[in-house]
Amino acid sequence: MKKFESVDDILDFAIGLEQDAVDFYKQLARNAVTPDMKQVFEQFAREEIGHKARLSEVKEKGLYEIKPEAVTDLQIADYLVSIKPSPNMSYADALVLAMKREKAAFKLYMDLSERAPDQEMKALFLSLAIEESRHKLRFEREYDEYVLREN
C-alpha cells in the first residue's frame, strides 16, 4: 500500500479512487446493451460522485459525521472469476466486474481506516467501507435475481 505523509495525501488518494470508480461506471453505462443495465451503472456513477464529494468536503472543512451500521454480505463476489471489461460484455459479466471492484474498494477503505492518523479519519474510512459493501450487496442481489435465478 502507498505510504501517506499526511491526511491530505490519504484524502487525495481516496478522491482519486472515487473518480476512477465514476469513470468505470460511466464506461460500463456507455457500453450497456440494455436500458436497465445502463440505468444501474449510471446510478452507481452518481453514488461514486457522492463519495468523491464527501471526501472533498472533509478535506476542505475537516468535518465529518458518521452513522456506522452493519451490512449483509452474500459473498457471491468471493466465488466468481475475474473478468476484464469489454464493450460487449454480458450483463452477468458486468455485474461480476462491478462486484469485484466494490469488494476491492471495501478492502481498501478498511485498510485505510486501520492506518488513519486519528479517530475522525478512521470513522470516515469505515463509513466509506460500509457504503462500498452496500454497493457490492446491491450488485450481488442483482446477480442473484437476474443471473442465478435464470439458470
VOZAKOL-80276 format. One record per residue (C-alpha): y, x, z. Coordinates in Angstrom, 2 decimals, always signed. Each point is the difference from the previous one (the first is absolute). Layout:
% VOZAKOL-80276
PT_Y_X_Z
PT_Y_X_Z .
...
% end
This chain:
% VOZAKOL-80276
PT_Y_X_Z
PT_+0.00_+0.00_+0.00 .
PT_+3.53_+1.13_-0.72 .
PT_+1.88_+1.70_+2.86 .
PT_+3.13_-1.91_+0.95 .
PT_+3.02_+1.73_+1.46 .
PT_+1.89_-3.11_+1.10 .
PT_-0.16_-3.76_+0.33 .
PT_+2.01_-0.22_-3.23 .
PT_-2.71_+2.04_-1.76 .
PT_-2.63_-2.48_+1.20 .
PT_+2.08_-2.98_-1.07 .
PT_+0.81_+1.53_-3.39 .
PT_-3.70_+0.64_-0.58 .
PT_-0.93_-3.58_+0.95 .
PT_+2.84_-1.44_-2.12 .
PT_-1.28_+2.00_-2.97 .
PT_-3.51_-1.34_+0.50 .
PT_+1.28_-3.56_+0.14 .
PT_+1.85_+0.57_-3.28 .
PT_-3.24_+1.32_-1.49 .
PT_-1.70_-3.22_+1.16 .
PT_+2.76_-2.10_-1.58 .
PT_-0.47_+1.85_-3.30 .
PT_-3.78_-0.34_+0.26 .
PT_+0.07_-3.78_+0.49 .
PT_+2.63_-0.50_-2.69 .
PT_-2.18_+1.94_-2.44 .
PT_-3.03_-2.10_+0.92 .
PT_+2.11_-3.14_-0.49 .
PT_+1.13_+1.19_-3.44 .
PT_-3.62_+0.64_-0.99 .
PT_-1.33_-3.23_+1.47 .
PT_-2.08_-2.08_-2.36 .
PT_+0.44_-3.30_+1.82 .
PT_+3.08_-1.69_+1.48 .
PT_-1.68_-0.20_+3.44 .
PT_-0.70_+3.72_+0.00 .
PT_+3.58_+0.74_-1.04 .
PT_+1.37_-2.21_+2.79 .
PT_-2.16_+1.66_+2.67 .
PT_+1.15_+3.49_-0.95 .
PT_+3.66_-1.01_-0.31 .
PT_-0.18_-1.48_+3.50 .
PT_-1.40_+3.24_+1.38 .
PT_+2.68_+2.02_-1.77 .
PT_+2.60_-2.16_+1.76 .
PT_-1.70_+0.56_+3.35 .
PT_-0.04_+3.76_-0.53 .
PT_+3.72_-0.19_-0.85 .
PT_+0.39_-1.66_+3.42 .
PT_-1.84_+2.86_+1.68 .
PT_+2.24_+2.50_-1.74 .
PT_+3.07_-1.94_+1.14 .
PT_-1.25_-0.05_+3.61 .
PT_-0.54_+3.74_-0.02 .
PT_+3.40_+0.59_-1.60 .
PT_+1.66_-2.18_+2.62 .
PT_-1.71_+1.91_+2.80 .
PT_+1.19_+3.24_-1.53 .
PT_+3.58_-1.25_-0.33 .
PT_+0.32_-1.82_+3.35 .
PT_-2.70_+1.53_+2.13 .
PT_-1.01_-3.44_+1.27 .
PT_-3.27_-1.87_-0.29 .
PT_-1.77_-2.86_+1.75 .
PT_-3.76_-0.52_-0.31 .
PT_-2.49_-2.72_+0.79 .
PT_-3.47_+1.59_+0.09 .
PT_-3.01_-2.16_-0.79 .
PT_-3.59_+0.47_-1.08 .
PT_-1.10_-0.72_-3.58 .
PT_-3.54_-0.80_-1.08 .
PT_-1.72_+2.54_-2.22 .
PT_-2.76_-1.26_-2.28 .
PT_-0.74_+3.64_-0.97 .
PT_-0.76_-0.93_-3.59 .
PT_+2.10_+2.92_-1.26 .
PT_-2.22_+2.42_+1.94 .
PT_-2.96_-0.79_-2.24 .
PT_+1.50_-0.08_-3.50 .
PT_+0.18_+2.82_-2.50 .
PT_+3.27_+1.68_-0.83 .
PT_+1.68_-1.25_-3.17 .
PT_+2.78_+1.58_-2.04 .
PT_+2.75_-2.29_-1.32 .
PT_-0.12_-0.93_-3.67 .
PT_+1.97_-2.45_-2.13 .
PT_-2.99_-2.27_-0.63 .
PT_-1.68_+0.11_+3.39 .
PT_-1.73_-3.11_+1.25 .
PT_+1.39_-2.09_+2.83 .
PT_-2.88_+1.20_+2.20 .
PT_+0.75_+3.65_-0.76 .
PT_+3.73_-0.50_+0.65 .
PT_-0.81_-1.60_+3.36 .
PT_-2.29_+2.88_+0.95 .
PT_+2.67_+2.50_-0.95 .
PT_+2.60_-1.89_+2.03 .
PT_-2.34_-0.17_+3.03 .
PT_-0.59_+3.73_-0.14 .
PT_+3.72_+0.68_-0.25 .
PT_+0.80_-2.23_+2.97 .
PT_-2.77_+1.60_+2.03 .
PT_+1.45_+3.44_-0.75 .
PT_+3.49_-1.20_+0.99 .
PT_-1.41_-1.38_+3.26 .
PT_-1.64_+3.35_+0.81 .
PT_+3.19_+1.86_-0.85 .
PT_+2.14_-2.13_+2.31 .
PT_-2.58_+0.34_+2.78 .
PT_+0.10_+3.79_-0.43 .
PT_+3.79_-0.02_-0.04 .
PT_+0.05_-2.11_+3.17 .
PT_-2.12_+2.64_+1.74 .
PT_+2.47_+2.69_-1.05 .
PT_+3.17_-2.00_+0.68 .
PT_+2.61_+1.85_+2.05 .
PT_+0.78_-2.98_+2.25 .
PT_-1.20_-3.46_+0.98 .
PT_+2.39_-1.79_-2.36 .
PT_-1.34_+1.85_-3.03 .
PT_-3.57_-0.46_+1.23 .
PT_+0.63_-3.74_+0.28 .
PT_+1.52_-0.11_-3.49 .
PT_-2.97_+1.71_-1.61 .
PT_-2.49_-2.12_+1.94 .
PT_+1.83_-3.10_-1.20 .
PT_-0.12_+1.20_-3.61 .
PT_-3.71_+0.82_+0.39 .
PT_-0.57_-3.59_+1.13 .
PT_+1.87_-1.32_-3.04 .
PT_-2.03_+2.20_-2.34 .
PT_-3.20_-1.26_+1.63 .
PT_+1.23_-3.56_-0.63 .
PT_+0.49_+0.86_-3.67 .
PT_-3.50_+1.42_-0.21 .
PT_-1.39_-3.11_+1.69 .
PT_+1.79_-2.21_-2.53 .
PT_-1.55_+1.95_-2.86 .
PT_-3.41_-0.13_+1.70 .
PT_+0.25_-3.76_+0.37 .
PT_+1.06_-0.31_-3.63 .
PT_-2.93_+2.19_-1.03 .
PT_-2.39_-2.04_+2.14 .
PT_+1.33_-3.29_-1.40 .
PT_+0.24_+0.85_-3.70 .
PT_-2.49_+2.80_-0.58 .
PT_-2.81_-0.08_+2.53 .
PT_-0.36_-3.78_-0.05 .
PT_-0.12_-0.08_-3.81 .
PT_-2.99_+2.37_-0.05 .
% end
